[in-house]
Structure formats: C-alpha cells, structure tokens
Amino acid sequence: MKATDILIIEPLEDLAKVLARAFKRSGLSSAIATTAQEAIRLADEKAPRLVVIELLIPGHNGMEFIHEFRSYPEWLKTPIILYSHLAPEELGLSDEAMQDMGIAGHFYKPTTSLGKLVGATESIFAREHN
C-alpha cells in the first residue's frame, strides 16, 4: 500500500477537488472523503501522512472524527489541520488542548488563502524531514 500524503475531509466535493489540485501542484498526493465514515475507511486504506478537515461534516462532526481517528494507535502522531468555517473562538479549545489532539493548525476558511493552507502543509512535511 502506497501512503497518501494528505487525507482531505471536506463535504463540498468541488472544494475538495480544488484543494487536491493545489496540493498536487506542490507534489503532494491526496485522497478525498466527504463524510467521517468515508474518511476512516480511506485512512485505513491510504495511510495519510496528514489530515486536512472541515469540522462541519455530515454524520459525525469533525471533532468526533478526530477523537475516533486518534483512538487508532497507528494514527496517533498523524498531524491534523483544521480548515473550517468554524472560527477558532467558536471551537472553545485552548492552544494546549489543540496540541494534545495533534492539531497542527486551524485555518478559518473565509480569511485563509489557498496558498497559505498549502504553505502550512508544506511546512509540516518539511519538519518531518528535519
């Protein structure tokens, strides 16, 4: 099984495809899930090195997904980036709580450019190699 660089969890399929193309331009492979259940299945199949998730997803919400994802030992250290319509203050999580959950960053969709998101993922992968 070849590992996927990024698992994109985004309920809007068109946006997910835009993200996947942007990551591909940076040389990063990705898999797309539109629901938490599909994301767990894909994570099992594709062994992502990073997860980018919208917290407002159907079925389980994004935080429920993160808790389930972290319950698997093989995914404990996989970094997670929140790319969401939920603003940081709406989450009610301290920086320490986010760090404990393995959340590498939180980007608010309305104010985050695609370039900034891609740059954050590239930084995470660069740190992996140092």
Secondary structure by P-SEA (a helix, b strand, c coil): cccccbbbbcccaaaaaaaaaaaaaacccccccccaaaaaaaaaaccccbbbbccccccccaaaaaaaaacccccccbbbbbbcccccccccccaaaaaaaccccccccccccaaaaaaaaaaaaaaaac
